[in-house]
Amino acid sequence: MKASKRVPLNEIETDRVIEMAWEDRTPFEAIEAQFHLSEAQVIALMRSQLKRSSFNLWRKRVNQGISQKHAALRSSEISRFKCSRQRVISNNKISKR
C-alpha cells in the first residue's frame, strides 16, 4: 500500500464519509475520489468512530456475497453512486462538478 498524505477530516466530512460507507451503492473508489481515503483508511475511520457492534454489522454488510463497495466487482447494471430516489446531498462534492 502506498503512503498518502491524509488531511484530517472535520466533523462534517467525517459524518459524510461514514454515511457514504454505509450506503450500499457507494463504492470505496467514490470515497477515495472525494476524500482521498483508501479502503483501509475508511475501515480504520469506521472502526474508530462506530460502536463495536455497529462496526461489526457494517463489515458483515460490506463483506457479504458480491460486494457493491468495489467498482470492479459491481454489476454492470449499477451505473451510479446513489439511488435514483435519493435527493441531492448538499455536502456531496462530486455531484457539483
C-alpha positions in Angstrom: 0.0 0.0 0.0 1.4 3.4 -0.9 1.6 6.1 1.7 -0.6 9.0 1.0 -0.9 12.4 2.7 -4.1 12.5 4.7 -5.6 15.7 5.7 -7.6 15.5 8.9 -11.3 15.5 8.3 -13.6 17.9 10.0 -16.8 16.7 11.7 -19.0 17.2 8.7 -16.6 15.4 6.3 -16.3 12.5 8.8 -20.0 12.2 9.0 -20.3 12.2 5.2 -17.6 9.5 4.8 -19.5 7.3 7.4 -22.7 8.0 5.5 -21.2 7.0 2.2 -19.6 3.9 3.7 -23.0 2.7 4.9 -24.6 3.3 1.5 -24.6 0.0 -0.4 -24.3 1.6 -3.8 -21.4 3.9 -3.0 -18.1 2.2 -3.8 -14.8 2.8 -1.9 -13.5 4.4 -5.1 -16.1 7.2 -4.8 -15.0 7.9 -1.2 -11.3 7.9 -2.4 -12.1 10.3 -5.2 -13.9 12.7 -3.0 -12.0 12.5 0.3 -8.6 10.9 -0.7 -9.1 8.0 1.7 -8.2 4.4 0.8 -10.4 1.5 1.7 -8.1 0.7 4.6 -8.3 4.3 5.9 -12.1 4.1 5.6 -12.2 0.9 7.6 -9.9 2.5 10.2 -12.2 5.5 10.4 -15.3 3.4 10.7 -13.6 1.3 13.5 -12.7 4.4 15.4 -16.0 6.3 15.0 -18.6 3.5 15.4 -19.5 1.3 18.4 -18.0 -2.2 18.1 -21.4 -3.8 17.3 -22.1 -1.2 14.6 -18.7 -1.6 13.1 -19.1 -5.4 13.0 -22.5 -5.1 11.4 -21.1 -2.7 8.7 -18.2 -5.1 8.0 -20.6 -8.0 7.7 -22.7 -6.0 5.2 -19.6 -5.0 3.1 -18.2 -8.5 3.0 -21.4 -10.4 2.2 -21.9 -12.0 -1.2 -20.9 -10.0 -4.2 -19.7 -6.7 -2.9 -21.1 -3.5 -4.4 -18.5 -1.5 -2.5 -15.8 -2.2 -5.2 -16.5 -0.7 -8.6 -14.6 -3.5 -10.3 -16.9 -6.2 -8.7 -20.2 -4.4 -9.2 -22.9 -5.5 -11.5 -22.8 -3.6 -14.8 -26.5 -2.7 -14.1 -25.3 -0.3 -11.3 -24.1 2.9 -13.0 -24.5 5.5 -10.3 -23.4 6.0 -6.7 -26.8 6.7 -5.2 -30.3 5.5 -5.6 -32.4 7.4 -8.2 -35.0 8.2 -5.5 -32.4 9.8 -3.2 -32.5 13.6 -3.0 -29.4 15.6 -3.8 -27.0 15.7 -0.9 -25.7 19.2 -0.2 -22.2 18.2 1.0 -21.6 15.9 -2.0 -18.7 17.5 -3.9 -18.9 15.0 -6.8 -22.4 15.9 -7.7 -21.5 19.6 -8.0 -18.7 19.2 -10.6 
